[in-house]
Amino acid sequence: MANLIFLAIREKFYYNRQERLEIFVRSKVRLRLAEEYYSALLAGNVRNYDIRHKTKLHESIYYRFADARNTLGSMGFLGAGTVKPNVKDFEILAKEIEDLLLQAFPYFETGIDPY
């Protein structure tokens, strides 16, 4: 089951990369879903891993999700104050999140590498 959650998170990242974060609302929803999947379904096991191995993977993943939100940019208000998305930083953060999850769950089957 956890492997399916990982693949769902990876799928959200994949489609955000494919659209190059150009559609703000879709990108935001996908990232929020990926973060929710992690928080609700994987975070507990990552915290247990942290306790057993004296690491801080959960904290690292949490902060990377927060940083990824900042890469989406902003629509502004009625077009004023628009901030362009930072696709390169998003790709880096998404890859780091995936790598950290694979560190906690080394048995995950990753399928085809989208990079």
C-alpha positions in Angstrom: 0.0 0.0 0.0 2.8 2.5 0.9 4.4 1.8 -2.4 1.2 3.0 -4.2 1.2 6.2 -2.1 4.8 6.8 -3.1 3.9 6.3 -6.8 1.0 8.6 -6.4 3.3 11.3 -5.0 5.7 10.7 -7.8 2.8 11.0 -10.3 1.8 14.4 -8.9 5.4 15.7 -9.3 5.6 14.2 -12.8 2.5 16.1 -14.0 3.7 19.3 -12.4 7.0 19.0 -14.3 5.2 18.1 -17.5 3.1 21.3 -17.3 6.1 23.2 -16.2 4.0 24.6 -13.3 2.3 26.9 -15.9 -1.3 26.3 -14.6 -1.0 27.6 -11.1 -4.2 26.1 -9.6 -3.5 22.6 -11.0 0.1 22.7 -9.8 -0.9 23.9 -6.3 -3.6 21.2 -6.0 -1.2 18.4 -7.1 1.5 19.5 -4.7 -1.0 19.8 -1.9 -2.3 16.3 -2.6 1.2 14.9 -2.7 1.9 16.6 0.7 -1.4 15.3 2.1 -0.6 11.8 1.0 2.8 12.0 2.7 1.4 13.6 5.9 -1.6 11.3 6.3 -0.1 8.0 5.1 3.7 7.9 5.1 4.8 10.4 7.8 4.2 8.1 10.7 6.4 5.4 9.3 9.1 8.0 8.4 9.0 9.2 12.0 9.4 5.7 13.3 12.4 5.3 10.9 13.9 8.5 12.3 13.6 7.2 15.8 15.2 3.9 15.0 18.0 5.3 12.9 18.4 8.7 14.6 17.8 10.6 11.4 15.7 13.6 10.6 14.1 12.5 7.3 10.6 13.6 8.3 11.7 17.1 9.1 13.7 17.3 5.8 10.7 16.1 3.8 8.4 18.5 5.5 10.6 21.5 4.8 11.1 20.5 1.2 7.4 20.4 0.7 7.1 23.9 2.2 9.9 25.1 -0.1 8.2 23.4 -3.1 5.1 25.5 -2.4 7.2 28.6 -2.8 8.4 27.5 -6.2 4.9 27.5 -7.7 4.8 31.3 -7.9 1.6 33.3 -7.5 -1.3 34.4 -9.7 -1.3 37.7 -7.9 -4.5 39.7 -7.6 -6.3 40.5 -10.8 -3.0 39.9 -12.6 -1.0 42.4 -10.5 1.8 41.0 -8.5 2.2 37.8 -10.5 5.2 35.7 -9.6 6.5 33.2 -12.2 7.0 29.6 -11.1 10.5 28.3 -10.6 10.5 25.0 -12.4 14.1 24.2 -11.9 13.9 24.5 -8.1 10.7 22.5 -8.1 12.4 19.7 -10.0 15.3 19.7 -7.5 13.0 19.7 -4.5 10.7 16.9 -5.9 13.8 14.7 -6.6 15.1 15.3 -3.1 11.7 14.4 -1.6 11.6 11.2 -3.6 15.2 10.4 -2.6 14.4 10.9 1.1 11.3 8.7 0.8 13.4 6.0 -0.9 15.9 6.3 2.0 13.1 5.5 4.5 11.5 2.9 2.3 14.3 1.3 0.3 12.0 -1.5 -0.9 9.7 0.8 -2.9 9.6 -0.1 -6.5 10.1 3.1 -8.4 9.1 2.0 -11.9 10.6 3.9 -14.8 12.7 6.9 -13.7 11.0 10.0 -15.2 14.3 12.0 -15.1 
